[in-house]
Amino acid sequence: MNPTIDDLLRMIGQLYVENGMLRQRLGQLEQAGKKKAPPLKVVKKNDGDIQA
């Protein structure tokens, strides 16, 4: 099956959107890393379940 120009443009558009979202997420992670995220606190409930 040979993709049409429209198919290729759609795929490029999808990759462009995904790339933008990944860059945005990377920026958020870099900001969080600079702030030195606090460690997770472990909370024990009476029934023994552990939740972060």
PDB file of N, CA, C and O in Angstrom, chain B, residues numbered from 101:
ATOM      1  N   MET B 101       0.843  -1.198   0.000  1.00  0.00           N
ATOM      2  CA  MET B 101       0.000   0.000   0.000  1.00  0.00           C
ATOM      3  C   MET B 101       0.883   1.254   0.000  1.00  0.00           C
ATOM      4  O   MET B 101       1.767   1.398   0.844  1.00  0.00           O
ATOM      5  N   ASN B 102       0.643   2.128  -0.922  1.00  0.00           N
ATOM      6  CA  ASN B 102       1.402   3.378  -1.005  1.00  0.00           C
ATOM      7  C   ASN B 102       0.608   4.510  -0.372  1.00  0.00           C
ATOM      8  O   ASN B 102      -0.525   4.777  -0.773  1.00  0.00           O
ATOM      9  N   PRO B 103       1.200   5.179   0.619  1.00  0.00           N
ATOM     10  CA  PRO B 103       0.483   6.298   1.248  1.00  0.00           C
ATOM     11  C   PRO B 103       0.355   7.475   0.288  1.00  0.00           C
ATOM     12  O   PRO B 103       1.259   7.746  -0.504  1.00  0.00           O
ATOM     13  N   THR B 104      -0.758   8.157   0.366  1.00  0.00           N
ATOM     14  CA  THR B 104      -0.958   9.342  -0.465  1.00  0.00           C
ATOM     15  C   THR B 104      -0.305  10.541   0.204  1.00  0.00           C
ATOM     16  O   THR B 104       0.124  10.470   1.356  1.00  0.00           O
ATOM     17  N   ILE B 105      -0.236  11.639  -0.532  1.00  0.00           N
ATOM     18  CA  ILE B 105       0.315  12.878   0.036  1.00  0.00           C
ATOM     19  C   ILE B 105      -0.475  13.274   1.282  1.00  0.00           C
ATOM     20  O   ILE B 105       0.101  13.700   2.283  1.00  0.00           O
ATOM     21  N   ASP B 106      -1.805  13.129   1.211  1.00  0.00           N
ATOM     22  CA  ASP B 106      -2.637  13.480   2.368  1.00  0.00           C
ATOM     23  C   ASP B 106      -2.279  12.628   3.580  1.00  0.00           C
ATOM     24  O   ASP B 106      -2.206  13.130   4.702  1.00  0.00           O
ATOM     25  N   ASP B 107      -2.052  11.316   3.344  1.00  0.00           N
ATOM     26  CA  ASP B 107      -1.665  10.428   4.441  1.00  0.00           C
ATOM     27  C   ASP B 107      -0.352  10.892   5.065  1.00  0.00           C
ATOM     28  O   ASP B 107      -0.217  10.948   6.287  1.00  0.00           O
ATOM     29  N   LEU B 108       0.608  11.222   4.213  1.00  0.00           N
ATOM     30  CA  LEU B 108       1.914  11.662   4.712  1.00  0.00           C
ATOM     31  C   LEU B 108       1.791  12.965   5.494  1.00  0.00           C
ATOM     32  O   LEU B 108       2.411  13.125   6.546  1.00  0.00           O
ATOM     33  N   LEU B 109       0.993  13.889   4.981  1.00  0.00           N
ATOM     34  CA  LEU B 109       0.810  15.160   5.688  1.00  0.00           C
ATOM     35  C   LEU B 109       0.145  14.934   7.045  1.00  0.00           C
ATOM     36  O   LEU B 109       0.497  15.579   8.033  1.00  0.00           O
ATOM     37  N   ARG B 110      -0.811  14.021   7.083  1.00  0.00           N
ATOM     38  CA  ARG B 110      -1.490  13.717   8.339  1.00  0.00           C
ATOM     39  C   ARG B 110      -0.493  13.128   9.344  1.00  0.00           C
ATOM     40  O   ARG B 110      -0.495  13.488  10.521  1.00  0.00           O
ATOM     41  N   MET B 111       0.364  12.209   8.856  1.00  0.00           N
ATOM     42  CA  MET B 111       1.358  11.597   9.734  1.00  0.00           C
ATOM     43  C   MET B 111       2.351  12.636  10.244  1.00  0.00           C
ATOM     44  O   MET B 111       2.717  12.630  11.420  1.00  0.00           O
ATOM     45  N   ILE B 112       2.783  13.528   9.356  1.00  0.00           N
ATOM     46  CA  ILE B 112       3.711  14.589   9.767  1.00  0.00           C
ATOM     47  C   ILE B 112       3.055  15.481  10.814  1.00  0.00           C
ATOM     48  O   ILE B 112       3.685  15.849  11.805  1.00  0.00           O
ATOM     49  N   GLY B 113       1.787  15.828  10.594  1.00  0.00           N
ATOM     50  CA  GLY B 113       1.060  16.652  11.561  1.00  0.00           C
ATOM     51  C   GLY B 113       0.970  15.976  12.916  1.00  0.00           C
ATOM     52  O   GLY B 113       1.138  16.621  13.951  1.00  0.00           O
ATOM     53  N   GLN B 114       0.703  14.669  12.909  1.00  0.00           N
ATOM     54  CA  GLN B 114       0.603  13.911  14.155  1.00  0.00           C
ATOM     55  C   GLN B 114       1.943  13.920  14.887  1.00  0.00           C
ATOM     56  O   GLN B 114       1.992  14.140  16.097  1.00  0.00           O
ATOM     57  N   LEU B 115       3.019  13.682  14.155  1.00  0.00           N
ATOM     58  CA  LEU B 115       4.348  13.691  14.767  1.00  0.00           C
ATOM     59  C   LEU B 115       4.690  15.073  15.316  1.00  0.00           C
ATOM     60  O   LEU B 115       5.308  15.196  16.374  1.00  0.00           O
ATOM     61  N   TYR B 116       4.282  16.108  14.587  1.00  0.00           N
ATOM     62  CA  TYR B 116       4.536  17.480  15.034  1.00  0.00           C
ATOM     63  C   TYR B 116       3.843  17.739  16.366  1.00  0.00           C
ATOM     64  O   TYR B 116       4.425  18.330  17.276  1.00  0.00           O
ATOM     65  N   VAL B 117       2.582  17.286  16.472  1.00  0.00           N
ATOM     66  CA  VAL B 117       1.820  17.473  17.711  1.00  0.00           C
ATOM     67  C   VAL B 117       2.468  16.688  18.850  1.00  0.00           C
ATOM     68  O   VAL B 117       2.640  17.211  19.951  1.00  0.00           O
ATOM     69  N   GLU B 118       2.831  15.420  18.581  1.00  0.00           N
ATOM     70  CA  GLU B 118       3.452  14.595  19.621  1.00  0.00           C
ATOM     71  C   GLU B 118       4.777  15.200  20.066  1.00  0.00           C
ATOM     72  O   GLU B 118       5.088  15.211  21.257  1.00  0.00           O
ATOM     73  N   ASN B 119       5.549  15.697  19.125  1.00  0.00           N
ATOM     74  CA  ASN B 119       6.826  16.323  19.445  1.00  0.00           C
ATOM     75  C   ASN B 119       6.609  17.530  20.356  1.00  0.00           C
ATOM     76  O   ASN B 119       7.341  17.722  21.326  1.00  0.00           O
ATOM     77  N   GLY B 120       5.603  18.339  20.038  1.00  0.00           N
ATOM     78  CA  GLY B 120       5.301  19.504  20.865  1.00  0.00           C
ATOM     79  C   GLY B 120       4.919  19.109  22.280  1.00  0.00           C
ATOM     80  O   GLY B 120       5.341  19.743  23.247  1.00  0.00           O
ATOM     81  N   MET B 121       4.104  18.042  22.399  1.00  0.00           N
ATOM     82  CA  MET B 121       3.682  17.605  23.729  1.00  0.00           C
ATOM     83  C   MET B 121       4.872  17.066  24.517  1.00  0.00           C
ATOM     84  O   MET B 121       4.991  17.318  25.716  1.00  0.00           O
ATOM     85  N   LEU B 122       5.754  16.322  23.842  1.00  0.00           N
ATOM     86  CA  LEU B 122       6.926  15.782  24.528  1.00  0.00           C
ATOM     87  C   LEU B 122       7.871  16.895  24.973  1.00  0.00           C
ATOM     88  O   LEU B 122       8.435  16.836  26.065  1.00  0.00           O
ATOM     89  N   ARG B 123       8.041  17.906  24.127  1.00  0.00           N
ATOM     90  CA  ARG B 123       8.893  19.038  24.506  1.00  0.00           C
ATOM     91  C   ARG B 123       8.315  19.764  25.713  1.00  0.00           C
ATOM     92  O   ARG B 123       9.048  20.174  26.613  1.00  0.00           O
ATOM     93  N   GLN B 124       6.987  19.919  25.726  1.00  0.00           N
ATOM     94  CA  GLN B 124       6.331  20.593  26.842  1.00  0.00           C
ATOM     95  C   GLN B 124       6.539  19.791  28.129  1.00  0.00           C
ATOM     96  O   GLN B 124       6.836  20.357  29.180  1.00  0.00           O
ATOM     97  N   ARG B 125       6.379  18.463  28.035  1.00  0.00           N
ATOM     98  CA  ARG B 125       6.559  17.594  29.199  1.00  0.00           C
ATOM     99  C   ARG B 125       8.007  17.659  29.692  1.00  0.00           C
ATOM    100  O   ARG B 125       8.260  17.705  30.896  1.00  0.00           O
ATOM    101  N   LEU B 126       8.947  17.661  28.755  1.00  0.00           N
ATOM    102  CA  LEU B 126      10.358  17.752  29.122  1.00  0.00           C
ATOM    103  C   LEU B 126      10.627  19.050  29.869  1.00  0.00           C
ATOM    104  O   LEU B 126      11.357  19.066  30.860  1.00  0.00           O
ATOM    105  N   GLY B 127      10.031  20.143  29.387  1.00  0.00           N
ATOM    106  CA  GLY B 127      10.188  21.423  30.068  1.00  0.00           C
ATOM    107  C   GLY B 127       9.647  21.376  31.485  1.00  0.00           C
ATOM    108  O   GLY B 127      10.252  21.923  32.407  1.00  0.00           O
ATOM    109  N   GLN B 128       8.493  20.713  31.660  1.00  0.00           N
ATOM    110  CA  GLN B 128       7.918  20.588  33.000  1.00  0.00           C
ATOM    111  C   GLN B 128       8.841  19.783  33.907  1.00  0.00           C
ATOM    112  O   GLN B 128       9.055  20.143  35.065  1.00  0.00           O
ATOM    113  N   LEU B 129       9.387  18.693  33.374  1.00  0.00           N
ATOM    114  CA  LEU B 129      10.275  17.853  34.178  1.00  0.00           C
ATOM    115  C   LEU B 129      11.546  18.604  34.546  1.00  0.00           C
ATOM    116  O   LEU B 129      12.050  18.466  35.660  1.00  0.00           O
ATOM    117  N   GLU B 130      12.071  19.403  33.612  1.00  0.00           N
ATOM    118  CA  GLU B 130      13.271  20.185  33.913  1.00  0.00           C
ATOM    119  C   GLU B 130      12.980  21.207  35.002  1.00  0.00           C
ATOM    120  O   GLU B 130      13.799  21.402  35.901  1.00  0.00           O
ATOM    121  N   GLN B 131      11.823  21.864  34.933  1.00  0.00           N
ATOM    122  CA  GLN B 131      11.448  22.823  35.970  1.00  0.00           C
ATOM    123  C   GLN B 131      11.319  22.121  37.320  1.00  0.00           C
ATOM    124  O   GLN B 131      11.794  22.626  38.338  1.00  0.00           O
ATOM    125  N   ALA B 132      10.676  20.954  37.322  1.00  0.00           N
ATOM    126  CA  ALA B 132      10.496  20.208  38.569  1.00  0.00           C
ATOM    127  C   ALA B 132      11.852  19.791  39.133  1.00  0.00           C
ATOM    128  O   ALA B 132      12.053  19.807  40.348  1.00  0.00           O
ATOM    129  N   GLY B 133      12.776  19.421  38.257  1.00  0.00           N
ATOM    130  CA  GLY B 133      14.106  19.018  38.702  1.00  0.00           C
ATOM    131  C   GLY B 133      14.852  20.170  39.336  1.00  0.00           C
ATOM    132  O   GLY B 133      15.596  19.974  40.298  1.00  0.00           O
ATOM    133  N   LYS B 134      14.665  21.372  38.812  1.00  0.00           N
ATOM    134  CA  LYS B 134      15.340  22.542  39.371  1.00  0.00           C
ATOM    135  C   LYS B 134      14.786  22.886  40.744  1.00  0.00           C
ATOM    136  O   LYS B 134      15.510  23.375  41.611  1.00  0.00           O
ATOM    137  N   LYS B 135      13.494  22.628  40.937  1.00  0.00           N
ATOM    138  CA  LYS B 135      12.869  22.968  42.215  1.00  0.00           C
ATOM    139  C   LYS B 135      13.215  21.954  43.300  1.00  0.00           C
ATOM    140  O   LYS B 135      12.910  22.171  44.473  1.00  0.00           O
ATOM    141  N   LYS B 136      13.841  20.865  42.921  1.00  0.00           N
ATOM    142  CA  LYS B 136      14.159  19.792  43.859  1.00  0.00           C
ATOM    143  C   LYS B 136      12.876  19.280  44.497  1.00  0.00           C
ATOM    144  O   LYS B 136      12.515  19.664  45.609  1.00  0.00           O
ATOM    145  N   ALA B 137      12.210  18.418  43.775  1.00  0.00           N
ATOM    146  CA  ALA B 137      10.919  17.895  44.217  1.00  0.00           C
ATOM    147  C   ALA B 137      11.061  17.218  45.577  1.00  0.00           C
ATOM    148  O   ALA B 137      12.032  16.499  45.814  1.00  0.00           O
ATOM    149  N   PRO B 138      10.105  17.442  46.463  1.00  0.00           N
ATOM    150  CA  PRO B 138      10.160  16.809  47.780  1.00  0.00           C
ATOM    151  C   PRO B 138       9.997  15.296  47.659  1.00  0.00           C
ATOM    152  O   PRO B 138       9.313  14.822  46.752  1.00  0.00           O
ATOM    153  N   PRO B 139      10.614  14.536  48.555  1.00  0.00           N
ATOM    154  CA  PRO B 139      10.480  13.081  48.492  1.00  0.00           C
ATOM    155  C   PRO B 139       9.046  12.649  48.801  1.00  0.00           C
ATOM    156  O   PRO B 139       8.317  13.342  49.510  1.00  0.00           O
ATOM    157  N   LEU B 140       8.660  11.507  48.267  1.00  0.00           N
ATOM    158  CA  LEU B 140       7.324  10.983  48.545  1.00  0.00           C
ATOM    159  C   LEU B 140       7.236  10.556  50.005  1.00  0.00           C
ATOM    160  O   LEU B 140       8.155   9.946  50.552  1.00  0.00           O
ATOM    161  N   LYS B 141       6.115  10.890  50.615  1.00  0.00           N
ATOM    162  CA  LYS B 141       5.896  10.439  51.981  1.00  0.00           C
ATOM    163  C   LYS B 141       5.095   9.148  51.945  1.00  0.00           C
ATOM    164  O   LYS B 141       4.121   9.038  51.201  1.00  0.00           O
ATOM    165  N   VAL B 142       5.496   8.184  52.734  1.00  0.00           N
ATOM    166  CA  VAL B 142       4.756   6.925  52.800  1.00  0.00           C
ATOM    167  C   VAL B 142       3.779   7.018  53.964  1.00  0.00           C
ATOM    168  O   VAL B 142       4.162   7.263  55.108  1.00  0.00           O
ATOM    169  N   VAL B 143       2.510   6.817  53.639  1.00  0.00           N
ATOM    170  CA  VAL B 143       1.472   6.901  54.668  1.00  0.00           C
ATOM    171  C   VAL B 143       0.891   5.517  54.880  1.00  0.00           C
ATOM    172  O   VAL B 143       0.433   4.873  53.937  1.00  0.00           O
ATOM    173  N   LYS B 144       0.913   5.062  56.130  1.00  0.00           N
ATOM    174  CA  LYS B 144       0.330   3.758  56.422  1.00  0.00           C
ATOM    175  C   LYS B 144      -1.079   3.951  56.959  1.00  0.00           C
ATOM    176  O   LYS B 144      -1.324   4.771  57.844  1.00  0.00           O
ATOM    177  N   LYS B 145      -1.996   3.174  56.401  1.00  0.00           N
ATOM    178  CA  LYS B 145      -3.367   3.200  56.903  1.00  0.00           C
ATOM    179  C   LYS B 145      -3.533   2.068  57.904  1.00  0.00           C
ATOM    180  O   LYS B 145      -2.651   1.221  58.050  1.00  0.00           O
ATOM    181  N   ASN B 146      -4.659   2.059  58.586  1.00  0.00           N
ATOM    182  CA  ASN B 146      -4.924   1.016  59.574  1.00  0.00           C
ATOM    183  C   ASN B 146      -5.007  -0.369  58.940  1.00  0.00           C
ATOM    184  O   ASN B 146      -4.640  -1.363  59.567  1.00  0.00           O
ATOM    185  N   ASP B 147      -5.493  -0.437  57.688  1.00  0.00           N
ATOM    186  CA  ASP B 147      -5.664  -1.750  57.054  1.00  0.00           C
ATOM    187  C   ASP B 147      -4.362  -2.281  56.447  1.00  0.00           C
ATOM    188  O   ASP B 147      -4.352  -3.354  55.845  1.00  0.00           O
ATOM    189  N   GLY B 148      -3.265  -1.533  56.603  1.00  0.00           N
ATOM    190  CA  GLY B 148      -1.978  -2.035  56.158  1.00  0.00           C
ATOM    191  C   GLY B 148      -1.609  -1.636  54.744  1.00  0.00           C
ATOM    192  O   GLY B 148      -0.486  -1.891  54.310  1.00  0.00           O
ATOM    193  N   ASP B 149      -2.533  -1.009  54.007  1.00  0.00           N
ATOM    194  CA  ASP B 149      -2.199  -0.547  52.657  1.00  0.00           C
ATOM    195  C   ASP B 149      -1.204   0.600  52.748  1.00  0.00           C
ATOM    196  O   ASP B 149      -1.291   1.443  53.641  1.00  0.00           O
ATOM    197  N   ILE B 150      -0.264   0.623  51.819  1.00  0.00           N
ATOM    198  CA  ILE B 150       0.705   1.718  51.770  1.00  0.00           C
ATOM    199  C   ILE B 150       0.393   2.562  50.544  1.00  0.00           C
ATOM    200  O   ILE B 150       0.241   2.034  49.443  1.00  0.00           O
ATOM    201  N   GLN B 151       0.297   3.873  50.737  1.00  0.00           N
ATOM    202  CA  GLN B 151       0.057   4.760  49.594  1.00  0.00           C
ATOM    203  C   GLN B 151       1.046   5.902  49.632  1.00  0.00           C
ATOM    204  O   GLN B 151       1.472   6.348  50.698  1.00  0.00           O
ATOM    205  N   ALA B 152       1.403   6.366  48.447  1.00  0.00           N
ATOM    206  CA  ALA B 152       2.381   7.446  48.358  1.00  0.00           C
ATOM    207  C   ALA B 152       1.700   8.769  48.641  1.00  0.00           C
ATOM    208  O   ALA B 152       2.349   9.815  48.617  1.00  0.00           O
TER     209      ALA B 152
END
